[in-house]
């Protein structure tokens, strides 16, 4: 659905969910537009080599929050807004209701790093979503459906903000 809704290209992003011991996450390098059971790998106390490069970030989120699922996506409008914002404040009612404020994190090494694991997990203790500047969104939820909802709401909010800027620039 992330690919179908334009929130990822088929090779980007990753999803995971909490398991009794550890969590399940998408494998690295797979196409994500038609996932099968074999496309997921179980992570326990260490990250297996074939797991997504972002597995350490997902693991840190599970350690620090009560998340049941985590989605990492690369929605274009959120990425564009993150390039010059410190927070994303919605202009629309739905965005305000679900995500009144979304932090933008500025990281020196944004992809699968210890810095990313630390800062994203700390942020998601207090917020359901965070955007890494120029990289993408991490969203947590009680399940994949709720995490997906946060990704969709944030991308919709960002699209509305950008459309409003475009409209105002033409006045």
Secondary structure as GFF3:
##gff-version 3
##sequence-region A 1 171
A	DSSP	beta_strand	14	18	.	.	.	ID=ss1
A	DSSP	beta_strand	23	26	.	.	.	ID=ss2
A	DSSP	three_ten_helix	37	39	.	.	.	ID=ss3
A	DSSP	beta_strand	40	43	.	.	.	ID=ss4
A	DSSP	alpha_helix	55	64	.	.	.	ID=ss5
A	DSSP	beta_strand	69	73	.	.	.	ID=ss6
A	DSSP	alpha_helix	76	82	.	.	.	ID=ss7
A	DSSP	beta_strand	87	88	.	.	.	ID=ss8
A	DSSP	alpha_helix	93	98	.	.	.	ID=ss9
A	DSSP	beta_strand	102	105	.	.	.	ID=ss10
A	DSSP	alpha_helix	114	123	.	.	.	ID=ss11
A	DSSP	beta_strand	129	132	.	.	.	ID=ss12
A	DSSP	beta_strand	136	141	.	.	.	ID=ss13
A	DSSP	alpha_helix	144	169	.	.	.	ID=ss14
###
